[in-house]
Amino acid sequence: MIKPRPYRDECDLEAMRSLLVAGRQASNGTYYIHTGDLTWWLYYPPLEGDYWEHIYLWDDPEQPGRLLGWALASPVFAGFDIFIQPELRGSSPAQEMLLWAEEKALQVTRRQGKTTIYVLWVLHDDEVLGEHLRQRGYRLARGYVHLTRNLDIALLPAQVPGDFMVRSCKGEPEVDARARAQYGAFGSSAPFERYLERFRNFMRSPVYCHNLDIVAITPDGQIGAFCIVWMDVVNKVGLFEPVGTHPDFQRKGLGRAVMLEGLRRLQAGGMKQAIISTFEDNPAAIKLYESVGFRIVNQLGTYEKDV
């Protein structure tokens, strides 16, 4: 088995995205994150540190520019993500890549003094990956529900409450209001200035598109709710990540309004399906997503083991 190498440049990022697209096309029983998930992780990293130096790639020796797999050994969450070309599912090379990624993540976890390692994004009915993890001593823990919505049908009009307006975020001129909305929605305990700096860096990155960052905003510039949508133009699947409403503006229908606008923009961009995930024990989020037409189609487990 060839050894993985560290991430180098944007060509590698494109190869990583191509692998995810191929995995979704294959639909072989293993879950592949949306390309928007990867983009969000890398360009809006945790405050504790970014991921770029913790990405490892297995090159395809027979096809230059193509990857057999890639792994991210998280320096923050004590775990790893790994995605392998779909034709290798259940193969010996896939097993070797999984074992290598686990060992790399274990090294990081031990350096941090943590005692549990995690693997996310595993479908409950993925017997191949699930069986591998169970044999390695992992147990199924708190996970996610995965919801989808068909975009081939007409969408309901959004009813925007009060004097709110639903529109695109203006980008950096509104970075303070946009960051405050997300800071409050997700209950961050970090100093706001650090949070603001992270969001400003994201808005300055090559992946930020203000037309896909949708907000519900008051006349005086307060943002009550927000969502960002991402497009996989090959599979024609749109992703919502993130979605949130500031606590001061909840129960006004703002989350529903921005999501309906997000669905319209995905539909206008040629997407045929929208997807979103949330924790399985988050009934408020599930209720919101179902109110705009999403339905639970599967569960994504988190596997964990003590180390």
BAMARMAR-720659 format. One record per atom (N, C-alpha, C, O): residue in one letter; x, y, z. Coordinates in steps of 0.02 Angstrom, whole numbers, padded with zeros to 5 digits, always signed. Each point is the difference from the previous one (the first is absolute). Example, Ala and Ser with C-alpha at 12.3 -4.5 7.8 and 13.67 -1.06 7.14 Angstrom:
2
a+00660-00284+00390
a-00045+00059+00000
a+00045+00060+00000
a+00052-00001+00033
s-00070+00054-00069
s+00042+00059+00003
s-00039+00055+00037
s+00025+00055+00008
end
This chain:
307
m+00042-00060+00000
m-00042+00060+00000
m+00044+00062+00000
m+00046+00005+00040
i-00061+00042-00084
i+00040+00062-00002
i-00013+00040+00063
i-00054-00003+00030
k+00104+00043-00010
k-00006+00041+00059
k-00035+00066-00019
k+00008+00025-00056
p-00047+00003+00102
p-00031+00064-00014
p+00052+00056+00005
p+00054-00008+00029
r-00072+00065-00056
r+00043+00059+00003
r-00041+00058+00027
r-00061-00002-00001
p+00094+00054+00026
p-00037+00059+00023
p-00031+00039-00057
p+00021-00005-00058
y-00071+00044+00075
y-00033+00046-00047
y+00052+00050-00026
y+00043+00023+00038
r-00049-00005-00103
r+00047+00047-00030
r-00032+00065-00024
r+00022+00054+00019
d-00074-00060-00061
d-00024+00061-00033
d-00072-00008-00022
d-00033-00050+00015
e+00009+00100-00053
e-00070+00000-00021
e-00016-00058-00048
e-00057-00021-00005
c+00108-00004-00030
c-00012-00059-00042
c-00021-00059+00043
c-00043-00040-00021
d+00073+00034+00079
d-00021-00053+00046
d-00071+00011+00023
d-00039-00048+00005
l+00020+00110+00010
l-00068+00014+00022
l-00050-00020-00054
l-00053-00028+00015
e+00069+00043-00077
e-00046-00019-00054
e-00005-00076-00006
e-00054-00026-00013
a+00109-00009+00023
a-00001-00073-00002
a-00041-00028+00058
a-00036-00049-00008
m+00040+00080+00066
m-00040-00021+00058
m-00074+00009-00015
m-00041-00044+00015
r+00023+00101-00045
r-00070+00012-00018
r-00023-00051-00052
r-00057-00024+00003
s+00100+00010-00051
s-00019-00048-00053
s-00015-00069+00029
s-00046-00034-00023
l+00084+00014+00073
l-00013-00064+00032
l-00068+00000+00035
l-00037-00049-00005
l+00020+00104+00039
l-00065+00004+00032
l-00057-00003-00050
l-00051-00033+00011
v+00060+00068-00067
v-00051-00001-00053
v-00009-00071-00027
v-00056-00022-00010
a+00112-00012-00002
a-00004-00069-00025
a-00034-00046+00050
a-00039-00044-00019
g+00053+00054+00083
g-00031-00041+00051
g-00076+00010+00001
g-00037-00048+00007
r+00015+00110-00013
r-00073+00013-00002
r-00031-00029-00063
r-00056-00025+00003
q+00091+00029-00058
q-00026-00030-00061
q-00009-00075+00007
q-00048-00029-00025
a+00095-00003+00059
a-00001-00073+00005
a-00059-00024+00042
a-00029-00052-00014
s+00012+00090+00067
s-00057-00018+00043
s+00003-00074+00019
s-00047-00037-00010
n+00104+00017+00039
n+00013-00071+00012
n-00011-00022+00072
n+00019-00055+00019
g-00049+00099+00022
g-00013-00019+00069
g+00046+00032+00051
g-00012-00005+00060
t+00064+00039-00084
t+00044+00039+00044
t-00015+00074-00010
t-00010+00022-00056
y+00010+00015+00111
y-00017+00071-00004
y+00062+00041-00017
y+00054-00009+00029
y-00062+00055-00076
y+00051+00048-00018
y-00027+00070+00015
y-00055+00018-00022
i+00094+00021+00059
i-00023+00068+00014
i-00007+00039-00065
i+00031-00016-00050
h-00072+00068+00052
h-00008+00046-00056
h+00065+00041-00007
h+00034+00014+00049
t-00018+00007-00110
t+00059+00042-00010
t-00005+00064+00040
t+00051+00028+00020
g-00112-00004-00008
g-00009+00060+00041
g+00021-00011+00072
g+00025+00046+00033
d-00035-00107-00007
d+00024-00015+00068
d+00075+00009+00004
d+00025+00033+00046
l+00011-00062-00094
l+00072+00006+00001
l+00022+00072-00005
l+00045+00022+00036
t-00076+00016-00080
t+00018+00070-00008
t-00012+00039+00065
t+00042+00041+00020
w-00098-00053+00012
w-00016+00034+00063
w+00051-00018+00054
w+00023+00045+00036
w-00006-00108-00030
w+00049-00021+00050
w+00067+00036-00009
w+00030+00024+00048
l-00008-00021-00111
l+00068+00025-00012
l+00005+00076+00003
l+00049+00028+00024
y-00101+00005-00048
y+00004+00074-00004
y-00035+00035+00058
y+00007+00061+00007
y-00043-00098+00034
y-00028+00027+00062
y+00020-00047+00056
y-00043-00033+00030
p+00108+00029-00016
p+00025-00051+00047
p-00016+00017+00072
p-00018+00057+00015
p+00023-00106+00030
p-00009+00014+00071
p+00051+00052+00025
p+00054+00007-00029
l-00072+00027+00081
l+00045+00050+00028
l+00064-00031+00027
l+00051+00033+00005
e-00054-00098+00012
e+00059-00033+00029
e+00054-00014-00052
e+00057-00015+00019
g-00072+00021-00083
g+00051-00012-00051
g-00031-00026-00063
g-00055-00027+00000
d+00091+00036-00056
d-00028-00022-00064
d+00018-00072-00015
d+00036-00033+00039
y-00060+00009-00096
y+00007-00071-00018
y+00053-00012-00054
y+00018-00058-00012
w+00006+00110-00021
w+00040-00010-00060
w+00061-00045+00012
w+00017-00041-00043
e+00015+00048+00101
e+00061-00039+00013
e-00015-00071+00026
e+00046-00036+00018
h-00110+00018-00017
h-00019-00065+00027
h-00037-00043-00052
h-00036-00047+00017
i+00045+00065-00081
i-00031-00036-00055
i+00053-00046-00032
i+00057+00021-00011
y-00076-00083-00003
y+00046-00048-00030
y-00035-00033-00059
y-00060-00014+00002
l+00099+00003-00055
l-00029-00023-00063
l+00038-00061-00027
l+00061-00003+00003
w-00100-00044-00029
w+00029-00058-00035
w-00009+00012-00075
w-00056+00000-00025
d+00111+00008-00010
d-00003+00011-00073
d-00014-00066-00035
d+00020-00054+00022
d-00056+00059-00078
d-00012-00058-00043
d+00062-00007-00045
d+00011+00044-00042
p+00028-00097+00049
p+00061-00006-00040
p-00013-00009-00074
p+00045+00011-00041
e-00106-00030+00023
e-00015-00012-00071
e-00033+00060-00034
e-00003+00003-00061
q-00022+00045+00100
q-00034+00058-00028
q+00024+00063+00035
q-00027+00018+00052
p+00077+00016-00079
p+00025+00061+00031
p-00056+00051+00011
p-00042+00011-00044
g+00042+00019+00102
g-00051+00050+00017
g-00061-00030+00033
g-00044+00037+00023
r+00039-00102-00021
r-00057-00034+00031
r+00022-00028+00068
r+00057-00023+00007
l-00101+00024+00041
l+00015-00027+00066
l-00035-00066+00011
l-00057-00010-00023
l+00090-00036+00058
l-00032-00061+00023
l-00040+00014+00063
l-00051-00033+00013
g+00073+00081+00026
g-00034+00018+00061
g+00032+00061+00031
g+00055+00020-00018
w-00090+00009+00066
w+00030+00054+00040
w-00028-00003+00071
w-00056-00022+00011
a+00096+00046+00036
a-00019-00002+00070
a+00016+00066+00033
a+00047+00035-00019
l-00086-00018+00069
l+00010+00058+00042
l+00004-00024+00072
l-00049-00024+00027
a+00108+00032+00003
a+00009-00019+00070
a-00009+00063+00041
a+00046+00040+00008
s-00105-00030+00019
s-00019+00064+00031
s+00043+00016+00060
s+00007-00041+00045
p+00022+00101-00044
p+00038+00022+00059
p-00045+00027+00055
p+00024+00019+00053
v-00089-00016-00067
v-00047+00032+00046
v-00047-00051+00032
v-00010+00000+00061
f-00019-00044-00102
f-00054-00044+00023
f+00022-00071+00017
f-00042-00043+00011
a+00107+00030-00009
a+00026-00065+00020
a-00031-00056-00041
a-00031-00046+00027
g+00038+00050-00092
g-00028-00051-00043
g+00025+00008-00071
g+00045+00040-00013
f-00075-00077-00032
f+00020+00005-00070
f-00059-00009-00047
f-00049-00033+00016
d+00056+00065-00073
d-00046-00011-00056
d+00041-00030-00056
d+00057+00020-00012
i-00086-00068-00024
i+00035-00030-00056
i-00050-00016-00055
i-00055-00025+00013
f+00075+00038-00075
f-00043-00013-00057
f+00043-00034-00054
f+00054+00024-00017
i-00080-00079-00008
i+00037-00045-00044
i-00040-00009-00064
i-00061-00002+00001
q+00096-00005-00057
q-00034-00010-00064
q-00052-00056+00006
q+00015-00053+00029
p-00074+00063-00055
p-00054-00048+00011
p+00014-00071-00024
p-00026-00048+00029
e+00067+00041-00082
e+00013-00068-00024
e+00044-00040+00047
e+00007-00060-00008
l+00024+00094+00058
l+00043-00034+00048
l-00038-00020+00063
l+00030-00027+00046
r-00094+00040-00043
r-00040-00015+00060
r+00009-00073+00022
r-00011-00046-00040
g+00032+00036+00102
g+00008-00067+00027
g+00063-00037-00021
g+00010-00058+00018
s+00034+00091-00057
s+00060-00033-00026
s+00057+00003+00050
s-00004+00036+00050
s+00056-00074-00063
s+00060+00002+00043
s+00032+00069+00001
s+00019+00024+00054
p-00011+00010-00112
p+00027+00068+00003
p-00042+00047+00043
p+00027+00042+00035
a-00092-00049-00039
a-00043+00042+00042
a+00011-00014+00074
a+00003+00047+00040
q+00004-00111-00022
q+00014-00018+00069
q+00066+00031+00024
q+00004+00025+00056
e+00046-00027-00100
e+00065+00028+00019
e-00004+00076+00009
e+00031+00027+00046
m-00068+00007-00088
m-00008+00072+00008
m-00036+00017+00064
m+00018+00047+00035
l-00070-00085-00019
l-00037+00010+00062
l+00046-00009+00061
l-00003+00039+00047
l+00043-00092-00048
l+00045-00013+00057
l+00052+00055+00007
l+00017+00020+00055
w+00009+00003-00112
w+00050+00054+00002
w-00030+00063+00029
w+00030+00033+00043
a-00091-00015-00065
a-00033+00061+00024
a-00014-00005+00074
a+00007+00049+00037
e-00028-00108-00014
e-00013-00009+00071
e+00064+00010+00041
e-00002+00033+00052
e+00056-00061-00074
e+00063+00006+00037
e+00023+00073+00002
e+00024+00023+00052
k-00031+00013-00107
k+00019+00070-00001
k-00044+00040+00049
k+00026+00042+00037
a-00090-00056-00036
a-00045+00035+00046
a+00015-00018+00072
a-00005+00043+00045
l+00024-00105-00033
l+00019-00020+00068
l+00061+00038+00025
l+00003+00019+00059
q+00045-00008-00103
q+00059+00039+00019
q-00020+00070+00022
q+00025+00026+00050
v-00069+00005-00089
v-00023+00068+00017
v-00038-00001+00066
v+00010+00044+00042
t-00054-00093-00034
t-00041-00004+00060
t+00043-00008+00062
t-00013+00032+00051
r+00064-00075-00054
r+00043-00010+00058
r+00040+00062+00017
r+00010+00016+00058
r+00013+00020-00110
r+00037+00062+00013
r-00044+00051+00036
r+00025+00040+00039
q-00089-00042-00054
q-00047+00047+00031
q-00021-00022+00071
q-00031+00037+00036
g+00049-00099-00018
g-00019-00025+00065
g-00073-00021+00004
g-00028-00004+00054
k-00003-00008-00112
k-00070-00020-00001
k-00006-00076+00002
k+00049-00036-00015
t-00107+00011+00033
t-00008-00071+00012
t-00049-00035-00046
t-00011-00060+00006
t-00020+00098-00052
t-00049-00030-00045
t+00012+00025-00071
t+00016+00058-00010
i-00022-00103-00038
i+00008+00017-00071
i-00066-00009-00035
i-00040-00043+00018
y+00027+00085-00069
y-00065+00001-00033
y+00007-00008-00076
y+00050+00021-00030
v-00100-00053+00001
v-00008-00003-00073
v-00072+00020-00015
v-00047-00029+00028
l+00038+00079-00071
l-00067+00025-00015
l-00023-00021-00070
l+00038-00031-00038
w-00101+00048+00023
w-00028-00006-00067
w-00004-00072-00024
w+00014-00015-00058
v-00034-00031+00102
v-00007-00070-00019
v-00075-00017-00002
v-00034+00004+00051
l+00010-00023-00108
l-00071-00019-00006
l-00014-00060+00045
l+00040-00046+00006
h-00098+00048+00027
h-00018-00055+00044
h-00005-00066-00037
h+00012-00053+00028
d-00030+00056-00092
d-00007-00062-00038
d+00061-00015-00044
d-00005-00041-00046
d+00061+00074+00059
d+00062-00016-00036
d+00034-00058+00036
d+00040+00010+00046
e-00055-00070-00067
e+00027-00059+00033
e+00074-00008-00010
e+00034-00029+00042
v-00007+00055-00097
v+00072-00008-00014
v+00041+00041+00049
v+00042-00027+00036
l-00054+00092-00036
l+00039+00043+00045
l-00020-00011+00073
l+00043+00001+00044
g-00107-00011-00031
g-00023-00011+00068
g+00032-00063+00030
g+00022+00001+00057
e-00018-00054-00097
e+00030-00062+00026
e+00075+00009+00013
e+00026-00025+00049
h+00008+00062-00093
h+00071+00013+00011
h+00010+00037+00066
h+00044-00018+00039
l-00084+00069-00026
l+00008+00039+00060
l-00017-00040+00063
l+00033+00005+00051
r-00085-00046-00056
r-00018-00042+00058
r+00056-00049+00016
r+00015-00012+00058
q+00015-00017-00109
q+00056-00046+00010
q+00060+00035+00030
q+00041-00032+00034
r-00034+00096-00046
r+00055+00040+00028
r-00016+00026+00070
r+00040+00037+00029
g-00097-00056-00002
g-00017+00019+00068
g-00040+00063+00008
g-00008+00025+00055
y-00019+00001-00110
y-00042+00060+00004
y-00071-00019+00018
y-00023-00055-00012
r-00011+00103+00043
r-00071-00008+00016
r-00039+00059-00030
r+00027+00055-00007
l-00089-00068-00009
l-00042+00052-00029
l-00023+00048+00054
l-00025-00021+00053
a+00034+00086-00066
a-00018+00052+00049
a-00047+00050-00033
a-00031-00014-00051
r+00025+00073+00082
r-00044+00051-00026
r+00015+00015-00073
r+00058+00007-00020
g-00110-00002-00020
g+00010+00012-00070
g-00047+00053-00028
g-00025+00043+00036
y+00015-00048-00101
y-00039+00050-00036
y-00058-00034-00037
y+00001-00060-00012
v-00051+00100-00005
v-00049-00021-00050
v+00017+00036-00065
v+00022+00058+00000
h-00031-00092-00054
h+00014+00027-00067
h-00067+00010-00035
h-00039-00047-00008
l+00027+00109-00014
l-00064+00017-00031
l+00012+00023-00072
l+00051+00030-00016
t-00100-00045-00027
t+00003+00023-00070
t-00066+00032-00020
t-00051-00011+00032
r+00054+00050-00086
r-00059+00032-00027
r+00006+00004-00075
r+00051+00022-00026
n-00103-00044-00009
n-00002+00002-00072
n-00009+00072-00024
n-00042+00036+00027
l+00080-00014-00077
l-00006+00067-00027
l-00032+00001-00069
l+00001+00051-00034
d-00030-00107+00013
d-00032-00004-00066
d-00071+00028+00001
d-00032+00003-00053
i+00008+00018+00111
i-00068+00025+00005
i+00000+00073+00021
i+00051+00026+00024
a-00108+00006-00032
a-00005+00071+00017
a+00010+00010+00075
a-00019-00042+00041
l+00049+00099-00024
l+00014+00015+00070
l-00051+00049+00028
l-00028+00042-00036
l+00015-00049+00101
l-00046+00046+00032
l+00031+00069+00005
l+00060+00007+00009
p-00101+00046-00014
p+00027+00068+00010
p+00017+00010+00074
p-00034-00026+00044
a+00086+00065-00032
a+00020+00015+00069
a-00042+00057+00027
a-00010+00050-00034
q-00015-00057+00094
q-00035+00054+00034
q+00048+00030+00051
q+00015-00031+00052
v+00010+00091-00067
v+00049+00032+00043
v-00036+00041+00052
v-00038+00045-00017
p+00050-00060+00081
p-00037+00035+00052
p+00022+00072+00011
p+00058+00017-00011
g-00106+00025+00034
g+00016+00068+00021
g+00036+00040-00053
g-00016-00003-00059
d+00065+00041+00082
d+00037+00043-00046
d+00067-00031-00021
d+00044+00036-00023
f-00037-00101+00031
f+00060-00034-00023
f+00002-00004-00076
f-00052-00001-00033
m+00113-00002+00006
m+00010-00012-00071
m+00046-00060-00007
m+00050-00006+00035
v-00068-00039-00081
v+00043-00057-00015
v+00038+00016-00064
v-00031+00014-00052
r+00096-00017+00056
r+00041+00018-00058
r+00070-00030+00008
r+00015-00032+00051
s+00028+00044-00101
s+00070-00020+00006
s+00035+00043+00051
s-00013+00060+00006
c+00059-00091+00030
c+00045+00039+00042
c+00045+00042-00045
c+00017-00021-00055
k+00000+00080+00076
k+00042+00044-00040
k+00075-00016+00007
k+00042+00035-00028
g-00027-00086+00065
g+00070-00019+00008
g+00034+00041+00054
g-00030+00014+00052
e+00092+00004-00064
e+00041+00032+00053
e-00031+00064+00029
e+00010+00012+00060
p-00046+00029-00098
p-00032+00058+00032
p-00049-00018+00055
p-00015+00041+00043
e-00009-00103-00043
e-00047-00023+00052
e+00030-00055+00044
e-00036-00037+00032
v+00102+00033-00031
v+00031-00056+00035
v-00015+00002+00075
v-00009-00053+00030
d+00005+00111+00001
d-00013+00002+00072
d-00069-00028+00015
d-00007-00042+00044
a-00044+00066-00080
a-00068-00024+00012
a-00007-00074-00016
a-00034-00037+00036
r+00067+00015-00090
r-00004-00070-00020
r+00034-00045+00052
r-00027-00053+00017
a+00085+00074+00007
a+00035-00040+00050
a-00039-00001+00066
a-00002-00051+00034
r-00028+00108-00015
r-00039+00002+00063
r-00060-00047-00003
r-00016-00032+00050
a-00015+00028-00108
a-00058-00045-00006
a+00021-00072+00010
a-00034-00037+00036
q+00089+00017-00066
q+00022-00070+00006
q+00029-00013+00069
q-00009-00053+00029
y+00045+00102-00002
y+00028-00005+00067
y-00055-00015+00051
y+00008-00042+00044
g-00064+00079-00050
g-00055-00010+00046
g-00038-00064-00014
g-00020-00035+00047
a+00009+00019-00111
a-00039-00059-00017
a+00033-00064+00025
a-00035-00046+00022
f+00101+00043-00023
f+00035-00061+00019
f+00028+00004+00071
f+00036-00045+00022
g-00051+00099+00014
g+00019+00005+00070
g+00075-00004+00012
g+00022-00033+00046
s+00017+00067-00088
s+00072-00004+00007
s+00023+00032+00065
s-00027+00051+00022
s+00077-00082+00010
s+00029+00028+00061
s+00067+00034-00013
s+00032+00025+00046
a-00011-00023-00109
a+00063+00032-00018
a-00007+00076+00004
a-00055+00025-00006
p+00110+00011+00014
p-00004+00073-00004
p-00026+00021-00069
p+00022-00027-00051
f-00069+00074+00050
f-00032+00017-00063
f+00051+00025-00051
f-00009-00014-00060
e+00061+00049+00080
e+00048+00027-00048
e+00035-00056-00039
e+00015+00008-00059
r-00003-00064+00092
r+00030-00057-00035
r-00050-00029-00049
r+00018-00019-00056
y-00079+00014+00077
y-00053-00026-00044
y-00009+00045-00061
y-00006-00024-00056
l+00007+00090+00068
l-00007+00048-00054
l+00058-00007-00049
l-00010+00002-00061
e+00071-00009+00086
e+00058-00008-00043
e-00006-00062-00044
e+00016+00002-00059
r-00040-00056+00089
r-00009-00062-00039
r-00050+00011-00056
r+00011-00022-00056
f-00067+00056+00072
f-00050+00010-00052
f+00025+00047-00054
f-00016-00009-00059
r+00055+00060+00078
r+00027+00045-00050
r+00048-00038-00047
r-00001+00011-00060
n+00042-00055+00088
n+00045-00039-00041
n-00039-00045-00048
n+00020-00008-00058
f-00075-00020+00082
f-00042-00041-00044
f-00027+00042-00058
f+00001-00022-00057
m-00026+00081+00072
m-00028+00043-00052
m+00053+00022-00051
m-00017+00014-00057
r+00079-00011+00078
r+00054+00019-00045
r+00029-00059-00039
r+00042+00009-00043
s-00065-00069+00059
s+00027-00060-00033
s-00029-00007-00070
s-00051+00031-00016
p+00083-00072-00026
p-00024-00009-00069
p-00065-00039-00006
p-00029-00002-00054
v+00005-00029+00108
v-00060-00041-00004
v-00063+00036+00021
v-00055-00024-00012
y+00062+00083+00043
y-00059+00035+00025
y-00038+00033-00058
y+00030+00036-00040
c-00095-00049+00037
c-00044+00031-00050
c-00057+00033+00038
c-00042-00034+00029
h+00040+00100-00029
h-00050+00034+00040
h-00071-00014-00024
h-00047+00004+00039
n+00039-00022-00103
n-00067-00015-00026
n-00027-00066+00027
n-00060-00014-00005
l+00103-00028+00033
l-00021-00063+00029
l+00000+00002+00076
l-00012-00051+00033
d+00025+00109-00006
d-00003+00013+00073
d-00062+00042+00011
d+00000+00060-00013
i-00053-00091+00037
i-00067+00031+00002
i-00017+00020+00071
i+00010-00039+00047
v-00035+00100-00039
v-00015+00026+00067
v-00070+00029+00003
v-00027+00023-00050
a-00001-00024+00111
a-00061+00038+00015
a+00022+00058+00043
a+00027-00010+00055
i-00037+00071-00079
i+00030+00058+00031
i-00051+00055+00013
i-00047+00008-00039
t+00056+00029+00094
t-00044+00055+00018
t+00022+00063-00037
t+00056+00003-00025
p-00100+00048+00023
p+00019+00064-00031
p+00062+00032+00031
p+00037+00035-00034
d-00024-00048+00099
d+00059+00030+00031
d+00061-00046-00002
d+00050+00014+00033
g-00054-00068-00073
g+00059-00040-00014
g+00013-00058+00046
g+00055-00029-00003
q-00102+00009+00045
q+00009-00059+00041
q-00020-00062-00039
q-00054-00002-00031
i+00095-00049+00033
i-00014-00062-00035
i-00030-00050+00050
i+00031-00017+00050
g-00092-00004-00065
g-00035-00045+00045
g+00011-00074-00016
g+00002-00041+00045
a+00004+00025-00109
a+00010-00070-00021
a+00042-00001-00063
a+00008+00050-00034
f+00020-00108+00020
f+00048-00005-00056
f+00004-00072-00024
f-00018-00046+00037
c+00041+00037-00097
c+00020-00066-00025
c+00048+00010-00058
c-00003+00051-00035
i+00046-00099+00025
i+00043-00002-00059
i-00016-00063-00038
i-00008-00054+00030
v+00003+00059-00096
v-00012-00059-00042
v+00061-00011-00045
v+00033+00048-00021
w-00020-00111+00006
w+00056-00021-00041
w-00025-00046-00055
w-00049-00037+00010
m+00081+00038-00067
m-00024-00039-00057
m+00052-00050-00024
m+00059+00016-00008
d-00082-00077-00004
d+00037-00052-00035
d-00031-00003-00070
d-00053-00031-00009
v+00086+00062-00039
v-00031+00008-00066
v+00001-00065-00040
v-00038-00007-00048
v+00079-00041+00067
v+00001-00064-00035
v-00059-00043+00022
v-00038-00024-00042
n+00030+00015+00107
n-00055-00040+00025
n-00065+00039+00008
n-00053-00028+00014
k+00058+00094-00023
k-00059+00045+00004
k-00033-00004+00069
k-00061-00004+00007
v+00105+00004+00044
v-00023-00002+00069
v+00024+00063+00036
v+00059+00017-00003
g-00106+00016+00037
g+00017+00059+00039
g+00001-00016+00074
g-00039-00041+00024
l+00084+00073+00013
l+00009-00011+00071
l-00014+00064+00039
l+00020+00055-00022
f-00054-00060+00078
f-00006+00055+00048
f+00051-00011+00056
f-00001-00050+00035
e+00047+00098-00028
e+00049-00002+00054
e+00036+00067+00005
e+00038+00018-00045
p-00050+00020+00098
p-00042-00014+00058
p-00069+00032-00007
p-00014+00036-00048
v-00029-00049+00097
v-00066+00031+00007
v-00008+00020+00073
v+00016-00039+00045
g-00040+00100-00033
g-00008+00019+00070
g-00043+00062+00008
g-00009+00040-00046
t-00018-00032+00106
t-00039+00059+00020
t+00026+00024+00067
t+00009-00039+00046
h+00003+00104-00041
h+00023+00029+00063
h-00055-00007+00052
h-00059+00008-00016
p+00077-00024+00079
p-00052-00009+00052
p-00048+00058+00007
p-00058-00010+00018
d+00080+00071-00031
d-00044+00058+00007
d-00055+00003-00053
d-00048+00038+00006
f+00055-00080-00058
f-00047+00004-00056
f-00034-00067-00015
f-00028-00009-00054
q+00032-00037+00101
q-00030-00066-00012
q-00076+00003+00004
q-00030+00046+00028
r-00001-00098-00057
r-00073-00009-00002
r-00036+00056-00037
r-00056+00018+00016
k+00089+00008-00067
k-00031+00051-00042
k-00007-00024-00073
k-00026+00036-00042
g+00049-00097+00029
g-00003-00026-00068
g+00059+00021-00044
g-00002-00010-00061
l+00054+00039+00092
l+00056+00025-00040
l+00043-00057-00028
l+00023+00004-00057
g-00013-00057+00096
g+00038-00057-00025
g-00033-00031-00060
g+00033-00018-00049
r-00098+00012+00053
r-00038-00028-00056
r+00005+00045-00062
r+00007-00024-00056
a-00010+00090+00067
a+00003+00047-00056
a+00067-00003-00036
a+00001-00001-00062
v+00055-00001+00099
v+00065-00002-00034
v+00010-00068-00034
v+00032-00003-00053
m-00058-00051+00082
m+00008-00065-00032
m-00040-00005-00065
m+00023-00029-00049
l-00083+00057+00049
l-00039-00001-00062
l+00035+00040-00054
l-00002-00019-00059
e+00033+00074+00077
e+00038+00038-00049
e+00061-00040-00023
e+00018+00002-00059
g+00014-00037+00105
g+00056-00043-00019
g-00020-00054-00048
g+00036-00015-00048
l-00094-00015+00059
l-00026-00051-00046
l-00012+00029-00069
l+00015-00032-00050
r-00041+00093+00048
r-00012+00032-00065
r+00065+00012-00038
r+00004-00009-00061
r+00047+00029+00098
r+00064+00014-00033
r+00033-00065-00024
r+00033-00001-00052
l-00040-00052+00091
l+00025-00064-00023
l-00037-00023-00063
l+00031-00025-00047
q-00096+00033+00048
q-00040-00020-00058
q+00021+00041-00061
q+00006-00027-00055
a+00003+00092+00063
a+00021+00043-00055
a+00069-00019-00025
a+00016+00011-00059
g+00026-00040+00103
g+00066-00021-00020
g+00002-00069-00032
g+00054-00027-00014
g-00113-00003+00003
g-00004-00065-00034
g+00003-00060+00046
g+00006-00056-00024
m-00009+00067+00090
m+00002-00057+00045
m-00067-00037-00001
m-00053+00031-00005
k+00055-00096+00010
k-00060-00042+00000
k-00019-00025+00069
k-00055-00024+00011
q+00102+00030+00036
q-00013-00024+00068
q+00039+00044+00049
q+00053+00025-00016
a-00082-00016+00076
a+00035+00035+00054
a+00009-00048+00058
a-00042-00044+00011
i+00097+00052+00026
i+00013-00043+00057
i+00020+00042+00061
i+00023+00057-00007
i-00033-00086+00065
i+00021+00032+00063
i+00003-00054+00053
i-00034-00051-00005
s+00076+00061+00055
s+00006-00047+00055
s-00001+00039+00066
s+00019+00058+00003
t-00042-00091+00049
t+00002+00029+00067
t+00003-00056+00051
t-00012-00058-00016
f+00027+00076+00078
f+00004-00051+00052
f-00068-00035+00008
f-00053+00032-00005
e+00055-00096+00017
e-00061-00039+00006
e-00043+00021+00059
e-00060-00014+00001
d+00091+00047+00049
d-00038+00023+00058
d-00012+00076-00001
d-00001+00033+00052
n-00009-00006-00112
n-00014+00071-00009
n-00069+00008-00033
n-00004+00015-00059
p-00050-00025+00098
p-00067+00001-00030
p-00019+00068-00030
p-00038+00002-00048
a+00063+00053+00077
a-00017+00066-00027
a+00026+00008-00071
a-00036+00025-00044
a+00098-00045+00032
a+00028+00005-00067
a-00036-00047-00049
a-00016+00020-00056
i+00002-00081+00079
i-00035-00047-00044
i-00068+00027-00020
i-00021-00005-00058
k-00015+00035+00107
k-00065+00028-00015
k+00005+00057-00050
k-00042+00005-00046
l+00093+00038+00053
l+00010+00054-00049
l+00012-00028-00069
l-00031+00023-00049
y+00075-00072+00043
y+00017-00027-00066
y-00060-00035-00032
y-00011+00006-00060
e-00027-00041+00101
e-00059-00032-00028
e-00053+00051-00022
e-00039-00014-00045
s+00039+00072+00076
s-00049+00051-00018
s+00012+00029-00070
s-00045+00030-00030
v+00106-00039+00003
v+00014+00024-00067
v+00007-00059-00049
v+00027+00008-00055
g-00051-00067+00075
g-00004-00056-00046
g+00052-00053+00006
g-00002-00049-00038
f+00049+00055+00084
f+00050-00053+00009
f-00031-00060+00036
f-00046+00008+00040
r+00074-00067-00054
r-00022-00061+00033
r+00062-00041+00020
r+00049-00003-00038
i-00052-00028+00096
i+00055-00042+00023
i+00003-00062-00044
i-00049-00035-00009
v+00108+00021-00018
v+00009-00059-00043
v+00049-00050+00029
v+00001-00058-00020
n+00041+00081+00067
n+00049-00047+00028
n+00031+00030+00063
n-00012+00059+00015
q+00050-00098+00020
q+00036+00023+00059
q+00075-00008-00013
q+00023-00048-00030
l+00014+00098+00055
l+00072+00000-00005
l+00029-00007+00070
l-00009+00044+00042
g+00043-00099-00030
g+00024-00012+00067
g+00069+00030+00013
g+00039+00011-00046
t-00026+00002+00109
t+00068+00015+00024
t+00024-00062+00036
t-00033-00025+00046
y+00090-00001-00066
y+00030-00056+00035
y+00057+00025+00045
y+00036+00046-00020
e-00030-00074+00079
e+00051+00021+00046
e+00032-00060+00035
e-00032-00053+00006
k+00093+00061+00016
k+00030-00051+00043
k+00051+00033+00046
k+00030+00051-00016
d-00021-00082+00073
d+00048+00024+00049
d+00070-00021-00020
d+00010-00054-00027
v+00038+00098+00039
v+00069-00014-00020
v+00047+00010+00059
v+00060-00009-00006
end
